[in-house]
């Protein structure tokens, strides 16, 4: 039982079968029919002109930032944004693009007044502000559709582009009970991670206009992301988007049960009403020795990441019985 992240999900039997039977070619030449079909289908499914299959969400975000921005440009993002904090500074290191982080509100949104103040004037002293990057979900929180509409109006007013780090955007769509296009419609570009709760073994999609994806494809080659017989992976990616979305509802239900149970443990502080999707955070009292508890849980084949707050993530490879087992083990070792 692994509660560290939904990145630990294993491909389904149907995915393994599809991968073994996938028709393949050389994707760098544009000859892999399975990759081509995934990209064509994904673009249409999400309401974009084109799509690009990439090896990871980090790579997809990097390509997006580099396609939107030139050297000496900057992008606005949240202080908690994954493409600012957890992607090794790739945009700055490889793209010479300056991040301008803004403190996230408690609900994960960014304050438009603060964003407005962060936009640089047209002056040679400053980087050129070109892009606003949002993340949905962010720390498990879902950005409201009304906020996304306001973000679109904001970037249009100030001449910026709008990118979505959609690593868990399908979790957001399921939580809002809307079609994915209801979210995607506001963005110039969007990433979709196939290898988290959607359970594909590898891969993310980058979506945008034909010209944008053409630029991103060239950049993908530049950073070593050109793959050959990638249809073996794309076959699983297609199933992730067609067969695994319903599973996310189960993951969300399990997360709420977990949050309720954690809130009743001594030294654990959780607000179940704030759990929107499959991620649960628990703040710990100083009396809770999370390092010792982590080792004790490991001895029972339960894996968590020791931290404060501690993050628990539900996914298809942990069931409702596993939630009960985890809660019982935590209670025993507190």
Backbone torsions as a table, in degrees:
resi	resn	phi	psi	omega
1	UNK	NA	114.1	-174.2
2	UNK	-118.3	110.7	-177.2
3	UNK	-104.3	12.6	-176.8
4	UNK	-68.8	-42.3	-175.4
5	UNK	-166.6	161.8	172.4
6	UNK	-82.5	1.7	172.6
7	UNK	-71.2	-13.0	-177.0
8	UNK	-86.5	-0.3	-178.6
9	UNK	-60.3	144.5	178.5
10	UNK	-101.7	149.0	179.9
11	UNK	-62.3	147.9	179.7
12	UNK	-72.9	162.9	174.9
13	UNK	-56.7	-37.4	178.9
14	UNK	-63.9	-38.1	177.0
15	UNK	-64.7	-44.9	-180.0
16	UNK	-60.4	-39.3	179.3
17	UNK	-66.7	-45.6	-179.8
18	UNK	-63.0	-37.8	178.7
19	UNK	-64.7	-40.4	-177.7
20	UNK	-69.5	-23.8	-176.2
21	UNK	-106.1	2.3	-172.8
22	UNK	-63.5	136.7	172.0
23	UNK	-78.5	130.8	-172.4
24	UNK	-130.1	164.0	173.9
25	UNK	-155.9	-164.6	179.8
26	UNK	-94.4	108.4	-174.3
27	UNK	-68.3	-29.0	178.4
28	UNK	-63.4	-33.8	173.8
29	UNK	-80.0	-7.7	-176.0
30	UNK	80.1	21.3	-172.1
31	UNK	-102.8	5.0	-178.5
32	UNK	-89.7	109.2	-174.5
33	UNK	-66.5	-30.5	-178.4
34	UNK	-73.7	-39.2	174.2
35	UNK	-64.8	-45.4	-178.9
36	UNK	-59.6	-40.7	180.0
37	UNK	-67.8	-41.9	177.7
38	UNK	-60.8	-46.2	-178.3
39	UNK	-64.6	-42.6	178.8
40	UNK	-63.5	-47.9	-178.2
41	UNK	-65.2	-43.2	-177.3
42	UNK	-64.9	-40.0	178.3
43	UNK	-60.1	-47.8	179.7
44	UNK	-65.7	-41.4	-177.3
45	UNK	-61.8	-34.3	-175.2
46	UNK	-101.3	-0.3	175.2
47	UNK	84.0	27.0	178.7
48	UNK	-114.8	166.5	179.1
49	UNK	-76.3	-33.3	-172.9
50	UNK	-151.7	165.5	-179.7
51	UNK	-144.0	157.7	178.6
52	UNK	-135.2	127.5	177.4
53	UNK	-85.8	126.3	-177.1
54	UNK	-125.2	168.0	-175.7
55	UNK	-76.1	-24.8	-175.0
56	UNK	-159.5	164.6	175.2
57	UNK	-65.7	-37.1	177.4
58	UNK	-60.0	-44.6	178.8
59	UNK	-66.0	-42.0	-179.6
60	UNK	-61.8	-42.4	177.6
61	UNK	-64.8	-42.6	179.4
62	UNK	-60.1	-46.5	179.3
63	UNK	-61.1	-39.7	179.6
64	UNK	-63.1	-47.8	-179.3
65	UNK	-63.0	-40.1	-178.4
66	UNK	-73.9	-27.7	177.4
67	UNK	-77.7	-31.9	178.9
68	UNK	-79.8	-33.7	-169.5
69	UNK	-121.1	148.3	174.4
70	UNK	-102.5	173.9	176.3
71	UNK	-57.5	131.4	-179.4
72	UNK	89.5	-3.0	173.4
73	UNK	-87.2	171.5	175.7
74	UNK	-137.3	157.5	173.1
75	UNK	-123.3	145.5	175.3
76	UNK	-92.3	141.2	-179.5
77	UNK	-157.9	177.9	177.2
78	UNK	-83.8	151.5	176.0
79	UNK	-59.7	-28.5	179.8
80	UNK	-95.0	3.9	-174.8
81	UNK	-62.1	136.5	-179.8
82	UNK	-62.1	-40.5	-177.3
83	UNK	-75.4	-2.7	171.5
84	UNK	-101.7	-44.2	-171.1
85	UNK	-93.8	-32.8	-165.1
86	UNK	-122.2	16.0	-178.8
87	UNK	-121.4	34.2	170.0
88	UNK	60.9	22.7	178.6
89	UNK	64.9	28.4	-172.3
90	UNK	-57.4	-41.2	-178.2
91	UNK	-62.0	-41.1	179.7
92	UNK	-73.5	-43.6	-175.1
93	UNK	-71.5	-46.9	-173.5
94	UNK	-96.7	-26.6	-176.9
95	UNK	-109.1	-5.5	-175.1
96	UNK	53.5	38.4	-179.9
97	UNK	-107.0	128.5	-176.4
98	UNK	-86.7	124.4	172.0
99	UNK	-81.6	141.5	173.7
100	UNK	-122.4	90.6	-176.6
101	UNK	-78.1	143.9	177.0
102	UNK	-120.6	139.9	-179.4
103	UNK	-59.7	129.6	176.4
104	UNK	-73.0	142.7	168.9
105	UNK	-70.0	163.6	-179.8
106	UNK	-56.0	-28.1	-179.8
107	UNK	-89.1	6.5	177.6
108	UNK	92.7	-13.0	180.0
109	UNK	-74.8	170.2	175.2
110	UNK	-115.9	139.5	-178.4
111	UNK	-75.1	125.4	-175.9
112	UNK	-68.4	-30.2	176.2
113	UNK	-65.2	-40.5	177.6
114	UNK	-68.6	-37.9	177.3
115	UNK	-63.6	-41.5	179.3
116	UNK	-59.3	-43.6	-179.4
117	UNK	-66.6	-24.3	-177.6
118	UNK	-83.0	-16.4	179.3
119	UNK	-68.2	127.9	-174.7
120	UNK	-81.4	145.1	174.5
121	UNK	-70.4	161.5	178.8
122	UNK	-77.3	86.5	-172.0
123	UNK	-148.2	138.3	-175.0
124	UNK	-65.1	-11.6	177.7
125	UNK	-75.1	-18.3	-168.0
126	UNK	-117.5	154.2	166.3
127	UNK	-65.8	154.8	-178.5
128	UNK	-91.8	119.5	-179.5
129	UNK	-76.1	120.3	-174.0
130	UNK	-122.9	-20.8	-165.6
131	UNK	-148.9	143.2	166.7
132	UNK	-111.0	125.8	179.1
133	UNK	-112.6	123.5	176.3
134	UNK	-111.2	164.9	178.8
135	UNK	-132.0	132.6	-176.3
136	UNK	-149.2	111.6	4.1
137	UNK	-79.3	163.0	174.8
138	UNK	-125.3	117.8	-173.0
139	UNK	52.3	36.0	177.4
140	UNK	84.6	-7.0	-178.8
141	UNK	-89.7	144.7	-177.5
142	UNK	-99.4	129.9	174.8
143	UNK	-78.5	127.7	-178.6
144	UNK	-64.1	149.9	178.9
145	UNK	-60.5	-37.2	178.7
146	UNK	-61.3	-38.0	177.9
147	UNK	-66.0	-39.0	179.0
148	UNK	-63.7	-39.3	176.7
149	UNK	-63.1	-41.5	177.7
150	UNK	-64.2	-37.5	177.7
151	UNK	-63.9	-40.6	177.0
152	UNK	-61.0	-44.6	179.4
153	UNK	-63.8	-37.5	-179.8
154	UNK	-64.2	-49.9	-177.8
155	UNK	-67.4	-34.3	177.3
156	UNK	-64.1	-38.9	-179.3
157	UNK	-64.4	-36.5	-173.8
158	UNK	-107.6	10.9	174.1
159	UNK	69.8	33.0	179.3
160	UNK	-105.4	162.8	169.0
161	UNK	-95.0	163.7	-176.2
162	UNK	-129.2	120.2	179.9
163	UNK	-114.5	145.0	175.3
164	UNK	-117.4	119.8	164.7
165	UNK	-78.3	99.1	-175.2
166	UNK	-102.8	42.3	-179.2
167	UNK	-51.6	-40.2	178.4
168	UNK	-123.8	38.8	-176.6
169	UNK	-66.5	-28.3	177.0
170	UNK	-70.4	-31.0	171.6
171	UNK	-61.3	-39.9	178.5
172	UNK	-64.7	-45.1	-179.5
173	UNK	-62.6	-41.6	178.6
174	UNK	-65.2	-42.6	180.0
175	UNK	-64.2	-36.9	179.0
176	UNK	-82.7	-12.5	-176.9
177	UNK	59.1	49.0	178.3
178	UNK	-131.0	160.8	173.0
179	UNK	-69.7	149.7	-176.1
180	UNK	-58.7	-28.8	179.6
181	UNK	-65.7	-24.7	178.7
182	UNK	-64.2	-27.0	175.5
183	UNK	-89.4	-46.5	-172.6
184	UNK	-63.9	-26.5	-171.7
185	UNK	-60.2	-21.5	-174.3
186	UNK	-88.2	-7.5	-167.7
187	UNK	-112.1	148.0	172.9
188	UNK	-79.3	-27.6	177.0
189	UNK	-151.1	157.9	-176.6
190	UNK	-156.1	142.4	170.9
191	UNK	-106.0	152.1	174.9
192	UNK	-135.2	118.5	177.8
193	UNK	-84.8	126.9	-178.7
194	UNK	-92.5	-12.7	-168.0
195	UNK	-109.1	15.3	173.4
196	UNK	-99.3	-118.1	-178.3
197	UNK	-63.1	-20.9	179.4
198	UNK	-79.3	-11.2	161.2
199	UNK	79.5	4.6	172.3
200	UNK	-66.9	152.5	-176.6
201	UNK	-72.5	-32.2	-175.6
202	UNK	-151.9	143.9	164.9
203	UNK	123.4	147.7	171.5
204	UNK	-139.9	159.6	176.3
205	UNK	-110.7	143.9	168.7
206	UNK	-116.0	130.4	-175.2
207	UNK	-121.5	143.5	178.6
208	UNK	179.4	-162.4	178.1
209	UNK	-72.9	166.0	179.2
210	UNK	-60.9	-43.0	-179.7
211	UNK	-65.6	-40.9	179.4
212	UNK	-63.4	-46.1	-178.6
213	UNK	-68.5	-32.8	175.7
214	UNK	-61.9	-43.4	176.3
215	UNK	-64.0	-43.2	-178.3
216	UNK	-65.4	-34.1	179.3
217	UNK	-64.8	-41.3	177.7
218	UNK	-64.9	-41.4	178.4
219	UNK	-65.4	-36.0	178.1
220	UNK	-59.6	-43.2	177.4
221	UNK	-62.9	-40.2	-177.6
222	UNK	-61.4	-38.3	-177.3
223	UNK	-93.8	13.1	174.5
224	UNK	84.5	20.6	-177.0
225	UNK	-98.0	5.8	176.0
226	UNK	-71.3	123.1	-177.7
227	UNK	-112.5	156.7	-176.8
228	UNK	-94.2	-98.0	-176.6
229	UNK	-81.3	62.3	-173.6
230	UNK	-78.4	-3.9	177.4
231	UNK	-59.8	-26.8	176.3
232	UNK	-58.7	-36.8	178.0
233	UNK	-83.4	-39.2	-178.0
234	UNK	-62.8	-31.2	179.1
235	UNK	-61.3	-39.9	176.6
236	UNK	-70.7	-35.0	179.5
237	UNK	-62.4	-38.6	178.3
238	UNK	-63.8	-41.7	178.5
239	UNK	-68.2	-31.8	177.3
240	UNK	-57.6	-39.1	-176.0
241	UNK	-87.6	-14.1	-177.4
242	UNK	-109.6	-25.0	-174.9
243	UNK	-119.4	-14.4	-171.9
244	UNK	-106.9	-5.9	-176.7
245	UNK	-63.9	-39.3	-179.9
246	UNK	-60.7	-30.7	180.0
247	UNK	-61.3	-28.9	-177.5
248	UNK	-61.8	-31.1	176.5
249	UNK	-62.1	-41.7	177.9
250	UNK	-64.1	-42.4	179.3
251	UNK	-60.5	-40.7	179.7
252	UNK	-66.1	-42.0	177.9
253	UNK	-61.9	-43.6	179.2
254	UNK	-63.8	-36.1	179.2
255	UNK	-65.2	-38.9	179.0
256	UNK	-67.0	-39.9	176.6
257	UNK	-62.6	-42.6	178.4
258	UNK	-62.6	-43.7	-180.0
259	UNK	-61.4	-42.7	178.2
260	UNK	-61.6	-43.5	-179.6
261	UNK	-66.7	-42.0	179.3
262	UNK	-64.3	-35.5	-177.7
263	UNK	-65.2	-17.1	-179.1
264	UNK	-96.5	-1.3	179.0
265	UNK	-86.8	140.1	178.7
266	UNK	-65.1	132.2	178.9
267	UNK	87.9	-6.7	178.2
268	UNK	-105.1	131.3	-179.3
269	UNK	-122.2	111.4	-177.3
270	UNK	-135.0	142.2	173.4
271	UNK	-111.1	94.8	-175.6
272	UNK	-56.1	-30.2	-178.5
273	UNK	-67.6	-15.7	179.4
274	UNK	-93.9	-0.2	178.8
275	UNK	-85.7	106.4	-177.0
276	UNK	-89.3	-34.4	-171.2
277	UNK	-134.4	-122.0	-171.6
278	UNK	-110.2	14.1	-177.9
279	UNK	-119.5	129.4	-178.7
280	UNK	-123.6	127.8	174.7
281	UNK	-108.7	135.9	176.7
282	UNK	-124.8	119.9	173.0
283	UNK	-80.6	140.9	-172.6
284	UNK	-114.7	142.3	170.3
285	UNK	-69.5	159.6	178.5
286	UNK	-62.6	-21.3	-178.9
287	UNK	-74.3	-13.4	-178.3
288	UNK	-89.0	116.3	178.5
289	UNK	-90.3	87.2	-173.1
290	UNK	-69.0	-28.8	177.5
291	UNK	-64.7	-44.9	178.8
292	UNK	-65.2	-42.3	-179.4
293	UNK	-63.5	-39.6	179.3
294	UNK	-59.7	-42.6	179.0
295	UNK	-66.4	-40.1	178.7
296	UNK	-64.5	-41.9	178.5
297	UNK	-64.2	-38.8	179.9
298	UNK	-60.1	-35.1	178.8
299	UNK	-66.1	-17.4	177.6
300	UNK	-106.4	18.0	178.7
301	UNK	62.8	35.3	173.9
302	UNK	-118.3	124.5	-174.5
303	UNK	-113.4	127.4	171.9
304	UNK	-133.8	168.2	175.4
305	UNK	-101.5	120.0	-179.1
306	UNK	-72.8	121.6	178.2
307	UNK	-166.8	173.3	174.7
308	UNK	-142.4	107.8	5.8
309	UNK	-71.5	155.0	177.6
310	UNK	-94.0	137.7	-177.8
311	UNK	-105.1	131.3	173.4
312	UNK	-117.0	134.2	-179.1
313	UNK	-125.7	128.1	177.2
314	UNK	-94.8	154.7	-178.0
315	UNK	-165.1	-177.9	-171.3
316	UNK	-65.7	-21.7	-176.3
317	UNK	-93.8	10.1	166.7
318	UNK	-127.2	128.1	-176.1
319	UNK	-104.6	179.6	-177.7
320	UNK	-61.7	-34.3	177.1
321	UNK	-65.2	-37.1	177.9
322	UNK	-63.9	-34.7	176.8
323	UNK	-61.1	-45.4	179.1
324	UNK	-63.6	-40.1	179.5
325	UNK	-63.7	-43.7	178.2
326	UNK	-61.1	-47.1	-178.0
327	UNK	-63.1	-40.2	179.0
328	UNK	-65.7	-39.7	-179.5
329	UNK	-68.7	-40.1	177.7
330	UNK	-61.7	-43.8	179.9
331	UNK	-62.3	-36.7	-178.6
332	UNK	-67.8	-39.1	-172.4
333	UNK	-95.4	0.0	177.5
334	UNK	-70.4	NA	NA
